[in-house]
């Protein structure tokens, strides 16, 4: 793995730079994260109907009743992971694949899990067309992680869970970090989980609102 091509030539570069400046003004300081935001074409990961809003710092609707998260929330999550480019990362909730593409620029390899097959297929297509080769997108229940490829140096969860799923803690390598929104279906707190030899610590970061994490150890459909 390790191939992170982004073969793009478009007219959106100025919009991406403006978004980077907005994120900096809101406290994003990790230069690698800012470079990734500047490089990845978010407009390719949203429906045509909202493409004109692709570089707003706001969540946007995508297919299957899901959303692409607010760029600041994604950038904050990735900044908290403090990636160096050598890590194997698990992403729970690939959605349209935008955050997956950001991670491809920040980590050595990315395993993304998406429960909706149609979303996974669409994300794979955009990722492939961008020439990104250090990502695999799997279809499955992200609350269970992906045990056969564990442990992971970092985990980022892109949907709200009622608690931190135990399999994700188990699959996080010692010394690793996980960022996950935890709370009820309406309001959550973004939490950083650190796993060390001494145990697990959880640090609240900010109040957020995500779609619910559906699965065996998350929320159930309709419940």
Phi, psi and omega in degrees: 000198178100352177280122188233036185300146171225083186277078182234146171215105187218181182259015185259003184304319179295324177293320178296319180295322177296321177296317177303316180296322177296319180294321177298319180295335180264011171104007177279119185244345182291113185294327179295320177296315180296321177296321179296316178298321179292332186268327189272126183281091184301332183296339179281349184253007178238157178297154179305327184294338179239015182301327180294346179253011189301329184253018167286150176274068182209155174289149181225150179287143170234195184288166173061029178071015181261177178226157166264126191292161175302132181306322180298319180295318178295315180297321178296317179300313182292324177298320180293334178289337177052052184285146182248354183101357182252359191270155165260123189242139171256127174249125178257115182094071183292329181058231181282348179098000183296309179296328175302315179295320175301313180299327180299334179273350188247340186234167177287318179211153184228129171249113182250135180245129179227132184279338183263112184304321180297320177295317180299316180298315181295319179297318178301320182297312181294316179302315180296316182296335177277358178079017181277128186236005180254026183232139166235136179246118183253152174259125180175187180272104184295339179294342179265359183069211176214084194300324185294341180250004178285161004277163179245140179286335179207150178224135174232132183248127188254026175209159189274130181248149176292338176201175179280115181300130184301321179300328179290322176296317180297324184273357176278127181293152174299133185090358183271171180229146174231141173240128186210138172277129183233135178163207178267190184287344185257320184221141181220170172242130174285126186237139170258126178254123177249133180246117180232176177299334181277348179134201185251133172238146179236127182241117177289140184248306182196161175281136183218171173224117179237161168293155182290144174278109182269140179157181184301322182249015175242223176271152175261150176307123177078004183224000000 
